[in-house]
Amino acid sequence: MKNKTILITGGTGSFGKAFVDAVTKMNPRKVIIFSRDELKQFEMGKELNNSKVNFLVGDVRDKDRLYRAFDGVDYVIHAAALKQIPSCEYNPFEAIKTNVLGAQNVIEAAIDRGVKNVVALSTDKAANPINLYGATKLCSDKLFVAGNAYSGGKGTRFAVVRYGNVVGSRGSVIPFFKTVKRSGRIPVTDVRMTRFWITLEGAVQLVFTAFDKMQGGEIFVPKIPSMKVIDLAEAVAPDCKIDIVGIRPGEKLHELMIPEDDARRTLDMGDYYIIQPEFNWWCAKHEGKTLPEGFEYSSGKNDWWLSKEELGGMI
């Protein structure tokens, strides 16, 4: 990314900050943070104090603003989204406007402005979704994959990265557990519940891998560990009493990143998987291994598990 211009939608979040820290070491020409919250931009600007990082106030719902922002941009990382499951359930029209129509706006602006590559961030909740947030992200994933056909001969290429919970990210369960442990009690929904875990550095590296390897249309899925949520609670607050409170609406016992139906067109690339698109225009070649019949990548059936000590180190 040397001497390139990179734009990150939703760039003031946990991922955006980690990505900017990494990409500014690669001597880009410019990094643009495109987001809605001027206060977060102001605070991030003070922290970075880097003349190569520019801030644009805007919303992915506003296509005209995206057209202006994407002028002269080489690479786009689409991280903007409404992500809180209860909020999306209570405000479904708003979730669709940002997560679905916003994705469409990013795709159309990138094609019309001649952006080279776009990588969109997804979530494990987009695989066989049971809540509106997951459904909107599945729809977004489908849009970005199909965007490669929509681009035609213009050359803009789109890919998706899908990963699980990010350790310590804003709004995640670990900061919540750290806050409530002061009361001496930790609420856990179900003793059987498992989740995938990835560090911010791992999430950033996956995006770089996608930019490096993408030919357009792939969904990149990292190989990452699982952990029981009750073990997580005991690692964060070993002296607290655990209260089992029951699964909330829109939650699964185990998260899924590659359903069995998608596994038939998925390649094992060593450290990650590539889900290939099911379109007749797909002709890219990746040298990976096909997966066995009946394979699915679930946090409950994972062969890589974090111990409490390992999670403590990650935190």
N, C-alpha and C positions, 0 to 999 in steps of 0.2 A: 504493500500500500504506500510505498514511497512516492512522494510528489502527487498523490491522489487526493481528491476531495471526498470525504466520507460524511454521510448524514445519518443520524440516529433519531428516529421518531420515539417519543417517550424517553428521551435520553437522560432525564434527571433521576431515574429510578436506580435501583441497586445494580442491575445489569449495565445500564448506561455508564454509570460512574466507573465500574470495573473495566468496561470495554475502552473507555476514553483513556484510562491509565495505561492500558496495554498498547493501544494503537498510536498514541502520541510518541511512543518510543521508536516507532517505525518511520519517523520523519515524513508524515503526510503533508500535503500542501495546506489542507484545511480540514478541521472537524467541525461539523455543524450539529448542534443540539436543537431539535425541533420538538417543542412541548408546550403545554397549556399554562403551566404555573410559573409566573414571572418571579415569585419569591424563591422557589427552588432553583431557578436558573441563576438568580443573583447570588444565592449562597454557594452554589456549585462553582460559579465563576470566581468567587473569592477564594475558595479552596484550591482551585487549579492554578489560577494566576498564569494562564498560558495564552499568549496572543494568537496561537493557531486555532484555539477553540472559540467558535462563534455561537451565539445563541439567537434563535428565532422563536418568537411566541407565535403559536398557531395550533390548530386542531386538525387531525386527520379527517374530520368530517367536512372540512372546508377545502374542496378541490382546487379552487383558485389560489389559495395560500400555498398548497402543495406545489402547484405549477411554478410559482415564484421561488419557493424554497429549493426545488430540484434543479434549477438552472445551473448548469456547469458541474453537477454532481456525478461522480464516477460510481460510487457504491452506496447503497442504502441498507441499513439494518432497521427493520420494522419491529419495534418493541412496544409501541403504544397500544394499550388495551385497558378495558375495564376488567379487573381480575378477581374482585371479591365475590365469591359465590352467592352469599345472601343478598348483596347489593344488586347483582345481576338478576336474581330471581324476583326481587321486589321492583326493579326498574328495567323490565325486559326490553322495552323499546329503545332505551338509552344504550343498553348493551349491544343491541343490533346495529344501531347507528354508528357506534365507535368500532366494534370488533368486526362487523361484516361490511357495512357500507364504507367504513374507513379503509378497510383492506382494498376494496374495489378502487377507491380514490387513489391510494398509493400505487396500485398496479397501473392505472391509466396514466397518472402523472409521470411515473417512471418511464413508460414506453414513449410517451409523447415528448419527454424531455431528453431522451437518449441516454438514460442511466444504463451502465453496463450490466451490473449484477445487483440483485436484491435478495437478501436473506431475511425471512420472517421468523420470528420466535413463536413457537407453539407450546403445548403443554401436554402432559400425559392425560389430562382430563378430556382431550379432544378425541381419544380413542374409545369407541363405544360409549359416547357421553350419556350421562343420566341427569345432568343439570344444564341450565341455559348457557352458563359460561362455557362449558365444554362444547356444547352444540354450536355456539358462535365461533369458537376456535376451530372446530372441525370444518365449518363452512369456510372460514378464512383460509385454512390449509388447502381446501379444494380450489379456491379462487387463485391462490398463488401457483399451484401446480398447473392449472389450466391457463394461467397468464402466459406461459411459454408459447402456447398455440395462439393466444390472442395477440401476442407480440408480432407474429408473422416474421417478415424479413427485416424488422427493425433492429433485431439483435439483442434486446434486453432479455436477460435470463433471470429466472426466479427459482429459489429453493427454500426449503423450510427446515428448521431445526426443532426437534421435539425432545424435551427433557422433563425430569421430575421436579420435586421440591428443591429449592436452592437454600443451602444451609445459611441461616442468619439473614436472609433477604428481608427487606421491609415488608411487614404484614404477614410473615411466615410464623409457624407455630413456635419456633425456638425463642424469639423475642417475647412472645406471649407467655410461654412457660417461665421465662426469667422474671417477668413482671409479677405473675400471680403466685410464684413460689414464696413471696414475702408473707403470704397468708398462711403458709404451712400446708396448703392443700393444692393438688394439681388435678384438673379435670381431664379425663381421658375417655374418649367415646366408646371404645371397645377393645378388649385385651387382644383380640385377633388382628386388629387393623395394622396394615403395613403400608409403607410408602417408599418410593425411590428417592435417593438423595444425591445431590451434586453440589460441588462448591461453585462459587462465582467464577473462580479461575477456570474450572472445568467447562462451565457454560460459555465463557468467552473463547476458550480454545476450540470448542465445537463450532462456533461461528466462523473462526478463521479456517478450520478444516473445510467447512461448507464452501466458503469462498474459493478455496484452493482446488477442491475436487469437483465442484458442481459443474454439470453440463446443462442443467435446466430441467426442473420437474421432480427432483429428488426430495425425499424427507429423510433427514439425517437424525439417527437415534443413537445416543451414546450408550455404552455398556457401563452402568453405574450400580452401586450397591443398594440393597434394601435394608430396612430396619423396622422392627415393630415400634409403633408409636408409644406403647407403654415402656419399652426399653429406652426410648428417647427421653420420656418424662423422668425416668429414674436416673438417666445420665445427667440431665440438666439440674434436677432437684432431688438428690439421693436421700435427703432427710425429710421429704414431704410425704404426706399421706395421699394415696391415689384415690380419686373419686371416679367411678365408672358412670358416665352420664348418658350413654346411648348415642347411636349414630344420628347425626343431624340430617335434615332433608337435603338431598343432592349429593350425599357422600357415598363412597364405595368402601367396602372392607379392604379391597386391594386395587391399586391403580394398574392401568394397562397402557403400554406404549406401542406394542405391535400386536393387534388382534390376529387370531388364527387365519382369517380370510386374507389379511394383508401379508402374512408371512409367506404365502405362496409366491409372491413377487418381491421378496426381500432378500438382500445379499448380506452375508456376514463379512465385514471388511477388516476384522481383527479387533480394533478398539471401539468400533461402532458398527451400526447397521445402516443400510440404505434401502428405504422403501421406494421401489420404482413405480412410476405412474402407469396406469392402465389405459394408455391411449395408443392409437395406431401410429401417431407421429413419434413415439418414443423409440429412438434408435441408438441411444448412448450406450457405451460399453464400459462397465466397471468390472474389474477383476476381483470378484468375491465369491464366496461359497454360498450355494443355495442352502436353505434351512430344511430340516427334516419335516416330514408330514406331521401335522398336528401341533407344530411349534406355536407358542405365543409368549410374548415377553411381558410378564406380569410381576408386580412387586411381591406377590405371594408365592410365586414359583421360581424366583430368582435363584441362581447358584452362587451369588456373591452377597454376603450379609455383613453388615457393620456390627462390631462389638461396641459395648458402651464406652470402652476406652478409646476406640478409634473415632467414634463420634465426638467424644470430648476433645480429642486432638483437632478435629475439623472445626469445631466451634471456636 
